[in-house]
Amino acid sequence: MITLVLGGDVTVPARTLLPAAFARLNPLLEGADVRFANLEGPIDAAAAGALQSTGIDVVAIANDAPQPPAAAMATLGVLDHAGIAHCGAGADLDAAHAPAVLERSGGQVAFLAYTSLRSPAQVAQPDAPGVAQAFATTAYQPDPRVGEIPGRPPLVRTAPVPEHLDRLVADIQRAKGAHDHVVVSMHWGLPGAELTEYQVTYGRAAIDAGADLVAGHGSHTIQAVEVYRGRPILYGLGNLVSDRPDGLLAGCMLGDEPRLELIPVRRNADGECEPLAGDEADVVLRYVAEVSAARSAKVTVQSGIASIAVGA
């Protein structure tokens, strides 16, 4: 059994990311075998030290932070020096799609990362650095009642780019064939509770290909949890250390008896991310339960923790 703790977006504003930003989370992080977050933006050695001191083991780099490929590559060097594994970016296309593999408790966990939000200049090429993409197309369908009510807004339809979906599936299948568990990080979505169609398609395809868990972020809002074929898709973990609003820490056990629990977190006025408790926690978790019910996921809220039945 391997325990994971997964957080959402870590963004480093103009100020330096300090170890104190994570200090209040340490009791939740220190007991896990592996700790993951999405790193959105370049960092320096001091910020990498803050991640290292709080025990972050692996980060996703595939996201839409406005940085040229050279800056992303510099960040990879800083992370390597700090001993923090990373996935989703690399010196070329194959490196960007390669998993970060961590061995814990006698098993291996492979992490893969992709972004659906990107500038074309950030995308890795066969012979140039960048991030791994899983882009989507957008089309607009007239509302079915537009013949009765002129001016009704169109329906927005999205779908994965076929070659990106094929590459993602192949990556996961290859990683699953070589390692015990696969976790897929997806930077995607729009702000708010509503999911785009491509999120659901990519998320379910990842599970079908062998992923044990899909960790989504990028909308900077908390979104639904879905349990698909007994495995969780976390559509929006929100924010971990960021100037934006709330997020979730997800605790997951991989193995014969998988478990998933969620704890809401928020950055306070001192710039520290802290777990919520009492009524504040319940408000966030009741929202999680509500939006997840639309995905047929049963969320039980008790004492500031949400439990989701998985593995069925």
N, C-alpha and C positions, 0 to 999 in steps of 0.2 A: 504494500500500500504506500503510495506517494502522495504527500499533501502539498498543495499549491495554494498560494495567495496571489491573486491577480488584482491589480489596480488599473485605473484608466490613464488619462493624459497627464503627463508631467511636462509642464511648460515652464521655461526659464525666462522670466521677463528681464528687464534691464538690470535688476539687482541679482546678486549671486545667490544661487540655491544653497542654503545652509543646512547642516545636519538637523538643526532645531525644527526645520519644516516637517520632518518625519518623526520627531522624538515621541510624540503622543501615540504614534501608531506602533511603536516597537513591541509592546506586549502582544499585538495581533500578528506581527510579522515573524518574531523570533522563533516560534515553534514550528514553522513550516519548513519543508524540505527545499522548496523552490519558491522564490518571490519574483514576480513579473510586473512590469509596467510599460506603458508606451511612452517613449521619449520623443517629445515633439519639439524639435529645434536643436541647434548645435549647443554643445556645452564645453566648458573649460575643465582643467584638472581639478579645481576646487569643487565644482558642481559634481563631477564624477566621484570625488571623495565623499560628498554628502550621500550619494546613492550607495556607495560602497559601505559607508559606516552604518547605514540603516539595514544593510543585508540584501539589497536588491541584487539578484543573481543574473537576470537576463532582461533585456529591453528590446522592444520593437523599434525600428528606425523608419519603417515604411509609413510615411505620412506626408501631409501637404505643407509642412513648415517651409516658409519661403527662404530656402537656402540653396546655393548652387551646389552641384555635385562635389566640388572640391571641399566645401565646408562639411558636407556629410562625411566624406572620407576622413577629414581631420578628426571629426567626432569619433569615428570608429577607432582611430589610433589612440585617442584619449581613453576610450572604454577598454581597449586591450591592455593598456598600461595599468588600469585600475582593476583588471581581472573580472570585468563584467561582460558576460556573453551578450551577443546581439544578433539580430536577424532582420531581413527585409531590405538591406542595402549592401552594396559591395562594389568592388572594382570593375565588375562587368555584369552582364545579365545572369550568368550562371552563379556567380558569387552572391548576387542579390536574392536569388531563389534558394540558396543553400540553407539548411536548417542550422540552428544553434542547438547543440545536444548537451544535456546535462545528465550526469549519472548520480542517482540518489537512491538510497534504500534498496540497493541491488537491482534497480531498474533504470532505464534510460527514457528521458523525455525529450522529444524533438520539438522545437519551436520554429514555426514558419510565420512570416509576416507579409502582408500585402496592403496596398492602399488603393481605394477607389477615388480618393480626392487627391488631385495632383496637378502640377504644371507639366506639360510635355517635356520641358527642359530638365525636369528632375528624374525622368524615367531612365533606368539602366538600359544600356544597349549591349549588343554582343561584344563590343570592344571599348565601351565607355562606362564610367561609374554612374550610379544612381540607385533608385529604389525599385522594388518589385511592385508592379501594378496589377490591379484587378478592376479594370474600368468597366463602365456601363454605358449603354446607349440610352437616349431619351427621345420619346415620341409623345405626341399630343393627340388624344382621341376625342372627338366631339362627345359631349355629354349625351346620353341616350334620350334625354328629354328636351334637347335643344329645339326640336321641332315644335314643342309646346310652349317653351319658355325661352325666348331669344336671350342670348347673352349669358347663359349659364356657362361657368368656366369649364374648360376641357379637362378630361382625365389625363393624368401624367402616367405614362407607361415606361418602365425602365427594364432593361435586361442586360445581363453580363455580355461583354464582348466575347464571342465564342472562343477565339484563340487564347484569351486570358483565362477563361474558365477551364479550358483543356489543360493549360499549363499548371494551374492551381491543383487540379485533380491529380495530374501526373506527379507533381511534387509531393502531395500528401501520400499517395500510394507508395511512392518510393521510400519516403520517410517511415511509413508504417511497416513496410517490409523489412526495414533495417533496425527499427527501434521499438520499444515496448509501447510507448504512448506518443501521441502527436497532439500538440496544441496549436491552433491557428489563430493568429491575430489579424483582425480586419479593421482598417481605418476607413470609415464609411458613414453614410447616412446624412440626414438633415436635422436641424434642431427641432425638438418637440417629440411627442409620443408616437407620431405616425411613422411607420416603417415604409421604406421604398421597396418596390418589388424585387429589385436586384439584390438587396440585402438578404431576403428570404431565399432566393435562388442560390446565391453563393454560399450562404450559411448551411443550407441543407445539402448542397453538393459536397461541401467539405466533410460533413458527417458521413454521407454515403461513401466517400472515398477512404474513410478510415479514421478521421479526426476524433479524438476523445472529447474535445471541447473547442468551441469557437468563442473567442474573446473580442467583442466589438467595442469601438470607441471612435471618436472623431466628430460626433454631433455635439459634443460638450453638454449633452443632456442625458439623463438616465432614460433608458428605453427597456422594452420588455425582455423577459426571459422566455425562451421556448425550449421544451424538452422534445427532441426529435429522435426517434429510434433509441430512446433511453439515454441520450447524450445532450448536454446543455448547449444552447446557443445564447450567449449573453450579448444582446444586440447593442446595448449602450451602457458601458460602465461609467460614463461621465468623466469627472475630473478627479485626479488624486491630489497633486500639488499644482494649483493653477489659480489665476485670478478670477476664473469663472466659477459658477455655482457648484452644487453638490455632486457627489460621486458615490460609487460603491466599491467596497473591498469584497472580493469573492473568494471564499475559502472552499476548495474542492479537494476531494480525496479520489485518486485514481486507483482502480484495482477491482477486485471481485465485488466489493460492496461500495460503489461510488456514492459520494454525498456532496451536496452543494449548499452553502450558506452565504448569506449576504449581510454585510454591515454597512450602514450609510456613513459617509464621512463628509466633512466640510472644512474649508480653510477659514480659520478665525482671523480676528483683526490683527493679530501679531504675525500673520503669515504662516501659522502652523496648521497642518492638517490634523484633525482630531475626529475620533468616532463620535457619532451622535448618540444620545441616550434619551430615555423618557419619551415625552410627547413629540419632541423634534424627530427622533428616530422613527416613531410610529407613523408620523405623517408621511415621511419618505417611503417607508416600507409598505404602507397601505396603497400608495400610488403604484409601487412596483407590482403589488398583488393585482391591482385593477388592470393595468396595461398588460400584464402577463396572462391574465384570465382570457383575454382576447386571443391569445396564442395557445389556449387550452392547457396552460401550465398552472399547477396548483401550488400556491405560495402560502405558507403558514408563518404568521408573524407572532413572535413571543419574545418579550424582554429585550427589545431592540435588535433582534436577529430574525432574518427571514430564512426559512428552510424550504427547499424545493426538492420534491421527490424526483430522483433520476434513477436510471438503470433498469426501469421496467420494460 
